[in-house]
């Protein structure tokens, strides 16, 4: 079977003998049943990264779907879970399935190990994903208190229960030199002022203005008059009125899945981070991506039934 790269038009080369042996070895791990999610995740990662699927499939996604009946999201989550376990200390307690491992994603290895210990103690050794999630929250709160002592400005987020945000910011600030830290704290002051304005119910500042530490607006010169405007949210019909929100598919069934307030809030937060040049945490992007994947799956399932 000859495959052609759809992007370049080039014929995709056949696997070498060593690559073929590697593919067979890694596929044996997956077919064995998936003895453990860690071994399966590592095997999938190697097949993906070394493109060992290239002699039979154009994409890793197609390979997973046709060879294993596994969609892209599940494959990537298994790989991510294996990476979480792989980053932990060999002597640390480990999660036993993908769901448990995903509760530890984005955590530094030491914090992940501490969350596992706490979950193990609280459940008498019968660890569950929920127990890890609860332990993670306890661990995050304890660590964030230390960062607040080191960087008092972080108390704003700590007081609102955003412990993992405090920890992410605290780790970054601790790793910076004095000048870089001072600049980052200056940006953080504006972020806090922005959050305070939202809590007071005040309007968001326009793109041609910036926030002072006190929360007032100061005009700035726009970078470009050609900056595209973000479209306003589509209007929604009132509950029970029979009028759905405006969309590109006006004839779609009324019960077709719509973007939740949670996803809309995450999208807005990401947009605001871009406007104010704020750091975006990896965990925030991953959570949003997961939510959007779930939404896409809901849409696909709904439309398939129509």
N, C-alpha and C positions, 0 to 999 in steps of 0.2 A: 504493500500500500504506500503510495507516494503522497505526501502532504506538502502543501504550499503555504508559506507564511502569507496570511491575508494582508498584512501591512506592507511587506517588502516585495512580495511576489517571488521570493526565493524558495527553492526546493529545500525542505527540511531534511537534514542529514539523518541517516539511520544510526541507531545506537551502536557504539563500539562494544566489543566483547566484555570489557570491564563494566561499562555502563549497563549492559544487559544483565550481567550478574548482580550488579547493585540493585537494579530494579526488581529482579526476582527475589532477592533477599529481603528487601523492604516490603514487597507485596506479600511475602510469606508471613511477615509479622502481622500485617493488617488482616489477612485471611484467617490467621490462627484465631482470630476471634477476638482478635482484639483482646489479647491476654490482659493487657493493662492499657489504659488510655495514654499513659506516658509513652510507651513503646510505639503505639499507633501514631500518636502525634509527632514523635520524632521521625518515624518512617515517612509520614505524609510530608513533613517539612523538607526532608532530603529529596524526595521525589519532586516536590515543587521547586525548591531552590536550584537543583541541578537539572531541572527540566527533563527528568527521566521518562516522562510521559510523551515526549515529542515524536516518537516514531509511530504512535497510534492515535494521538489526539493533538489538536491545535492548542488547546488551553488546559490548564490544570483543573479549571471548573468542569470542563467537559469530561476529563478523565475521571474525576471523583464521581460525577453523576452516572456515567455509563459503566465504569468498572466496579464501583462500590455502592451505587444507589445512595450516595451521600451528597447533600447539597453544599454549596460553597460556605454557607454560614456555619454548618456543623463541622466541616473540615477545618475551617479557620479557628473555630472555638477549641477544637481538639488540639490543634497545633499550639494555640495560645496557652492552653492548660498545661501542656507538656513543658512549655518554656517556663511557666511559673514554678513548677516542681523542680525543673532543672536548675533554676537560679537559687534554690534554697540550700542551706547547709545540709550536707549528707546525713548528719546526725539529727536533724530536726524532724519533728512529726510532719507527715506529708498528707495532703488530701488524697482521698481514694477514688474520686471520680471527677468528671469534667465540671459538674455543677459546683462542687466544693472548691476546686481550683480557681474557678472564675471569680469566686468571692474574694480571692487574694490578689487578683490582677491589679497592676499599677502600684502595689505596695513594695517597698524595699524589702529585700530578703529577711532582714532582722525583724521587721515589723510583721511580715507574713508568718514567721516562725512563732512570734509572740502571740499572734491571733490564734494560731493553731493550738498552742499550749493552753490558752485560756478556754477555747472551745472544748478541748479534751477534758479539762478539769471540770467544766460546768456540766458536762453530759456524762461523766463517769466513763469516758472512753468511747461512747456511742455518738461520734461526731456526725453532724448533719450540716448541710449547706446553710440552713437557717442559724444554727449555733455559731458557725464561723462568721456569718454576717453580723450577728450580735456581738461576738467577741471582737470583731474588727472595729466596731463602733466604740467599744470600751477602750481598746488599745489606742485608737485614734485620739480619743478625748484625753487620755493620760499623756500622750506624747505632745499634743498641742499645748497643754498647759506649760510645758517646758519651753516651747518656742515663744509663747507669749511673754514669759519672763525675759527672754533674750531680745525680743522685738515687740515692745508694747503696742505698736500700731496694730498688730494682729489680733488684739483683744476684740476689735470690732467684729471680726468673723467668728472668733471663739464664743463670744457672748450669744451669737445666733446659732450655735450648734454646728457650724461649718468646720468641723475638726479636721477633716482630710484636706480641705482647702488650706487651713492654717499650716498643716504639716508640709504640704507641697511648697507653699511660699517660704516656710521656715527653712526647709532644706536648701532651697535655692539661695536664699539670703545668706545662710551660713557659709555657702561655698564661694561667695563673691568676694572680691577685694573691696577695700573701703570705698573707692570712688564709684565702682559699679553698684555697690550696695546703696550708696546715697542716692544715685539716680533711680534705682528701682523703688526705693522708699518714697521718692517724690511722686512717681507714677502711682504708687499704692495710695498715697494721700488723695489723689484725684479719683481713684476708683472708689474709695470710701465715701468721698463727697458725693459721687454719682449715686451710690447705693442709698445714701441718706436722703437725697432728693427723691428717689423712688419711694422710699418709706413715707415721706411727707406727702406723697401724692402729687408732686409737681411734675410739670411736663418735661419730657426729655429735652436736653439741649440740642439746638440745631447743629448741622454739620459744620457751620462756620463759627462755632463758639466752643470754648473750652471751659473747664471747671476749675475754680480755685479751691484751695483747701477748705475754705469755709462753706463751699457749696454754691457760691454765686457764679454767674456767667461772665466770661470775659471774651470779647470778640477777637477772632483771628482771621487772617486773610485766607480765603479758600485756596487750596493747592491748584485746583483746575476747575474751570467753569463747565468742563465736559464730564465731570464726575457723574456716573449714572446714579439715578435715584432708585432707592429701594421701593418697589411697589407696595402700596398700602394693602393691608390684609383684606381679603375678599369679604364682603358683607355676608352675614349669616341670617337665615330666616329665623323667626321666633319659634320657640318650641310649640308644637301642636298646630302651627299655622299651615303646615303642608308645604312651606316654601323652603327648599334646601339652600345651602350657601351657593353663591355664584361659582361656576367652574367652567372648564373648557368642555365639559360634557353635561350640558343642561338636561339631557334626557336620562341621565343615570338614575338608577333606583334610589329612592329616598334613604334606604337603609345601607347604602354603599358606605364602607368605612371612610371616616374623615380623620384628618390630622388632629390628634388630641391636644388639649391645652398644655399638657406636659411637654410634648414635642415642640409645640409652638414657642413655649417659654425657653426651651433649650436653644432653638434656632435664634431667637431674639438675643439671648445672652451671648451666643457666639458672634453674632453681628456686632453687638456693642463692644466686645473684646477687640474686634478688628478696627472699629472706629477709634477707640482710645489706645490702640497699640498695646493692649494688655497681653500678658502671657496666657496661652490656652493650655490647660493641663491635658495630658494624654488621656486620662480617665474620662474627662468630660467628652472628648471627641469619640472615644470608644462607646460610651454609654449612648450618645446620640446616634452613632452608627447602628448600634444594636436596635435601638428603638425604631429607626427608619427601616432597617431590614425587616423587623416584625411587621411594620405597617405595610411594607411592600408585599410581604407574604399574605397578609389579610386581604389586600386588594386583589392579588392574583387568585386566591382561593375563591373570593366572592365573584370575580368576573368569570372564572371557569364554570361557575354554576348557572350563569345567565344564558 
